């Protein structure tokens, strides 16, 4: 059962728990990991008997991060398996290697967009410029920067 001082305790330690989760799973997943860990502990039958609730939350965040990491690895493994399976049936299918996908994900939104339109949609710079309402020079600049970043991250 949740006690009234649990909310106060959470407010006191929320930033520390999110910082810990950020170090473990990264900034985008950290709030979700903390929320899941705290919700799980508050729903636990043992919650009333916990002496050091902050320490309990820290362990719960670490466990939730571990679980999140395993879940991500399982998802990536499934995606790779599906990609390999699809490639057997389609000879001309582009090979989507996870390291390339991670490198592309590291590009800015504009660079990813221009790269996608140029390489996956096979559009010329003029059409990309028209589609995105930017100049052809900007398209070439974004592509050049994207290529440079991809070269560095994939080498």
Secondary structure, DSSP 4 states (H G I P E B T S, - for coil): ---HHHHHHHHHHHHHHHHHHHHHH-HHHHHHHHHHHHHHHHHSTTGGG-S-HHHHHHHHHHHHHHHHHHHHHHHHHHHHHHHHHHHHH-TTPPP--HHHHHHHHTS-HHHHHHHIIIIIS---HHHHHHHHTS-HHHHHHHHHHHHHHHHHHH-
